[in-house]
């Protein structure tokens, strides 16, 4: 079996992320919960913030968040860790993440 690090993770430049992709990533309740968890505590493993869905569905959620420029992932030993690209995302879409996190808090 190939190691997880055999395939590089794609982290797009934020200027290449469309507003609709960002909105799409944030509109799903599972992804919004994942983003809120990372806003509270960066550097969490996938298992710590994985929504209650199948592993393939969770992988898809992580991929969508990465593609929307919200998430940075890296491998550390046997774990894949996650953090929000908060500063970069806020420059590209000012206030959007704050609105989404406020919605998650109401949730």
C-alpha positions as CSV (number, residue, x, y, z in Angstrom):
1,X,0.0,0.0,0.0
2,X,1.3,3.5,-0.9
3,X,2.0,5.8,2.0
4,X,-0.4,8.7,2.4
5,X,2.5,11.1,1.7
6,X,3.1,9.5,-1.7
7,X,0.4,11.8,-3.2
8,X,1.0,15.5,-2.6
9,X,-1.9,17.5,-1.2
10,X,-3.2,20.2,-3.5
11,X,-3.5,23.6,-1.7
12,X,-4.6,26.2,-4.3
13,X,-3.5,29.7,-4.4
14,X,-6.4,31.8,-2.9
15,X,-6.5,34.0,-6.0
16,X,-7.6,30.9,-7.9
17,X,-10.5,30.1,-5.6
18,X,-13.9,31.4,-6.8
19,X,-16.4,33.0,-4.5
20,X,-18.9,30.3,-5.4
21,X,-16.4,27.5,-4.5
22,X,-15.9,29.2,-1.1
23,X,-19.7,29.5,-0.5
24,X,-20.2,25.9,-1.6
25,X,-17.6,24.6,0.9
26,X,-19.1,26.6,3.7
27,X,-22.8,25.7,3.1
28,X,-22.5,22.1,4.1
29,X,-23.3,21.6,7.8
30,X,-20.6,18.9,8.2
31,X,-17.9,21.1,6.6
32,X,-19.0,24.1,8.6
33,X,-18.7,22.1,11.8
34,X,-15.2,21.0,10.8
35,X,-14.2,24.6,10.0
36,X,-15.6,25.8,13.4
37,X,-13.6,23.1,15.2
38,X,-10.4,24.2,13.5
39,X,-11.1,27.9,14.3
40,X,-11.3,26.9,18.0
41,X,-8.2,24.7,17.9
42,X,-5.8,24.6,14.9
43,X,-3.6,21.6,14.1
44,X,-6.2,18.9,14.8
45,X,-6.0,15.5,13.2
46,X,-8.6,14.4,10.6
47,X,-10.0,11.9,13.1
48,X,-10.6,14.6,15.7
49,X,-12.7,16.7,13.4
50,X,-14.2,14.0,11.1
51,X,-17.9,14.3,10.8
52,X,-20.2,11.3,11.5
53,X,-20.0,10.0,7.9
54,X,-18.2,7.3,6.1
55,X,-14.5,7.6,5.5
56,X,-14.9,8.2,1.7
57,X,-17.5,11.0,2.5
58,X,-15.2,12.5,5.1
59,X,-12.3,12.5,2.6
60,X,-14.5,14.3,0.1
61,X,-15.3,17.0,2.7
62,X,-11.6,17.5,3.4
63,X,-10.9,17.7,-0.3
64,X,-13.6,20.3,-0.8
65,X,-12.3,22.4,2.0
66,X,-8.8,22.3,0.7
67,X,-10.0,23.1,-2.9
68,X,-11.9,26.1,-1.5
69,X,-8.7,27.4,0.1
70,X,-10.0,27.0,3.6
71,X,-7.8,24.2,4.8
72,X,-4.1,23.4,5.0
73,X,-3.2,19.8,5.6
74,X,0.1,18.2,6.4
75,X,1.3,14.8,7.5
76,X,2.9,14.2,10.9
77,X,3.9,10.6,11.5
78,X,0.7,8.6,11.0
79,X,-1.6,11.5,11.3
80,X,-2.9,14.1,8.8
81,X,-3.2,17.4,10.6
82,X,-5.4,20.4,9.6
83,X,-5.5,24.1,10.1
84,X,-7.5,26.9,8.6
85,X,-5.8,29.2,6.1
86,X,-7.6,32.0,8.0
87,X,-5.4,35.0,7.3
88,X,-5.1,34.2,3.6
89,X,-8.8,33.4,3.3
90,X,-9.8,36.6,5.1
91,X,-7.7,38.6,2.6
92,X,-9.4,37.0,-0.4
93,X,-13.0,37.0,1.1
94,X,-13.1,39.5,3.9
95,X,-15.7,38.7,6.5
96,X,-17.0,35.5,4.9
97,X,-15.4,33.2,7.4
98,X,-16.6,35.3,10.3
99,X,-20.2,35.1,9.0
100,X,-19.9,31.3,8.6
101,X,-18.4,30.8,12.0
102,X,-21.2,33.0,13.6
103,X,-23.7,30.8,11.8
104,X,-22.0,27.7,13.1
105,X,-22.2,29.0,16.6
106,X,-25.9,29.6,16.3
107,X,-26.3,26.2,15.0
